[in-house]
Amino acid sequence: MAGAGTGRVQCSYVYRANGDTRGRNRAALVIEYDSRSGDVVLIER
């Protein structure tokens, strides 16, 4: 998640219901949300 004052407005969440225990950089499903534009992106690895 972006730090305060950086101007970035994105945060990410790792989908855990599938049993995935990896971090957000290696997780099978990651949801990214941009609060400025309202865009939601699903990243599948």
Phi and psi restraints in degrees (value plus and minus 20) as a CYANA .aco file:
   2 ALA   PHI     -91.3   -51.3
   2 ALA   PSI     127.2   167.2
   3 GLY   PHI    -101.3   -61.3
   3 GLY   PSI     139.4   179.4
   4 ALA   PHI     -82.1   -42.1
   4 ALA   PSI     116.8   156.8
   5 GLY   PHI      63.2   103.2
   5 GLY   PSI     -16.8    23.2
   6 THR   PHI    -106.8   -66.8
   6 THR   PSI     -34.2     5.8
   7 GLY   PHI      64.4   104.4
   7 GLY   PSI     -30.8     9.2
   8 ARG   PHI    -102.8   -62.8
   8 ARG   PSI     126.5   166.5
   9 VAL   PHI    -150.8  -110.8
   9 VAL   PSI       4.8    44.8
  10 GLN   PHI    -124.7   -84.7
  10 GLN   PSI     127.0   167.0
  11 CYS   PHI    -159.0  -119.0
  11 CYS   PSI     140.4   180.4
  12 SER   PHI    -153.5  -113.5
  12 SER   PSI     132.6   172.6
  13 TYR   PHI    -153.2  -113.2
  13 TYR   PSI     117.9   157.9
  14 VAL   PHI    -115.4   -75.4
  14 VAL   PSI     109.7   149.7
  15 TYR   PHI     -95.1   -55.1
  15 TYR   PSI      97.9   137.9
  16 ARG   PHI    -126.2   -86.2
  16 ARG   PSI     -33.6     6.4
  17 ALA   PHI     -82.5   -42.5
  17 ALA   PSI     -38.6     1.4
  18 ASN   PHI    -106.9   -66.9
  18 ASN   PSI     -15.1    24.9
  19 GLY   PHI      68.8   108.8
  19 GLY   PSI     -17.4    22.6
  20 ASP   PHI     -87.8   -47.8
  20 ASP   PSI     109.3   149.3
  21 THR   PHI    -136.6   -96.6
  21 THR   PSI     -15.0    25.0
  22 ARG   PHI     -94.2   -54.2
  22 ARG   PSI     141.5   181.5
  23 GLY   PHI     -91.5   -51.5
  23 GLY   PSI     151.2   191.2
  24 ARG   PHI     -85.3   -45.3
  24 ARG   PSI     -41.3    -1.3
  25 ASN   PHI    -100.3   -60.3
  25 ASN   PSI     -33.3     6.7
  26 ARG   PHI    -148.0  -108.0
  26 ARG   PSI     -21.3    18.7
  27 ALA   PHI     -84.4   -44.4
  27 ALA   PSI     132.5   172.5
  28 ALA   PHI     -88.2   -48.2
  28 ALA   PSI     -58.7   -18.7
  29 LEU   PHI    -151.1  -111.1
  29 LEU   PSI     103.5   143.5
  30 VAL   PHI    -147.6  -107.6
  30 VAL   PSI     114.5   154.5
  31 ILE   PHI    -127.1   -87.1
  31 ILE   PSI     102.9   142.9
  32 GLU   PHI    -129.9   -89.9
  32 GLU   PSI     115.7   155.7
  33 TYR   PHI    -144.9  -104.9
  33 TYR   PSI     111.7   151.7
  34 ASP   PHI    -128.0   -88.0
  34 ASP   PSI      89.6   129.6
  35 SER   PHI     -92.5   -52.5
  35 SER   PSI     -40.0     0.0
  36 ARG   PHI     -95.9   -55.9
  36 ARG   PSI     -67.5   -27.5
  37 SER   PHI    -113.7   -73.7
  37 SER   PSI     -38.8     1.2
  38 GLY   PHI      63.2   103.2
  38 GLY   PSI     -16.1    23.9
  39 ASP   PHI     -91.2   -51.2
  39 ASP   PSI     120.1   160.1
  40 VAL   PHI    -143.1  -103.1
  40 VAL   PSI     111.5   151.5
  41 VAL   PHI    -144.8  -104.8
  41 VAL   PSI     113.1   153.1
  42 LEU   PHI    -121.1   -81.1
  42 LEU   PSI     102.2   142.2
  43 ILE   PHI    -126.0   -86.0
  43 ILE   PSI      99.6   139.6
  44 GLU   PHI    -128.9   -88.9
  44 GLU   PSI     109.6   149.6
